[in-house]
Amino acid sequence: MKSTTDVTFWRELKASRPMLTKQQYRTIKGQAVKGNVHEARRGLQRIQRRQHR
């Protein structure tokens, strides 16, 4: 069963999809699918931080 943090991450990823390149989206999605949600979230936050500079 999925935890609420996983569900929250998928919502965040879906919401930020227009701001990501196709490759960035695929990479982060792939990490999360493999079960490494923590690192995928970290990567997503890093990309978002770079875009706001």
C-alpha positions as CSV (number, residue, x, y, z in Angstrom):
1,M,0.0,0.0,0.0
2,K,1.2,3.5,-0.8
3,S,2.1,5.8,2.0
4,T,0.7,9.4,2.0
5,T,4.2,10.8,1.4
6,D,4.4,8.8,-1.9
7,V,1.0,10.0,-3.0
8,T,2.0,13.6,-2.1
9,F,5.2,13.2,-4.1
10,W,3.3,12.0,-7.2
11,R,1.0,15.0,-7.0
12,E,4.0,17.3,-6.7
13,L,5.6,15.7,-9.7
14,K,2.4,15.9,-11.8
15,A,1.9,19.6,-10.9
16,S,5.5,20.5,-11.8
17,R,5.6,18.6,-15.1
18,P,5.1,21.7,-17.3
19,M,8.2,23.3,-15.7
20,L,10.4,20.2,-16.4
21,T,12.1,19.1,-19.5
22,K,11.0,15.7,-20.8
23,Q,14.3,14.1,-19.7
24,Q,14.1,15.6,-16.2
25,Y,10.5,14.3,-15.8
26,R,11.5,10.8,-17.0
27,T,14.5,10.6,-14.7
28,I,12.6,11.7,-11.6
29,K,9.7,9.5,-12.4
30,G,12.0,6.5,-13.0
31,Q,13.7,7.0,-9.6
32,A,10.3,7.1,-7.9
33,V,9.0,4.0,-9.7
34,K,12.1,2.1,-8.6
35,G,11.2,2.9,-5.0
36,N,13.7,5.7,-4.4
37,V,11.0,8.4,-3.7
38,H,13.2,10.2,-1.2
39,E,16.0,10.8,-3.8
40,A,13.4,11.6,-6.5
41,R,11.9,14.3,-4.3
42,R,15.3,15.7,-3.6
43,G,16.1,15.9,-7.3
44,L,12.8,17.6,-8.0
45,Q,13.5,20.2,-5.3
46,R,16.9,20.8,-6.7
47,I,15.6,21.4,-10.2
48,Q,12.9,23.8,-8.8
49,R,15.5,25.7,-6.8
50,R,17.7,26.2,-9.9
51,Q,14.7,27.5,-11.9
52,H,13.9,30.1,-9.2
53,R,17.4,31.7,-9.3
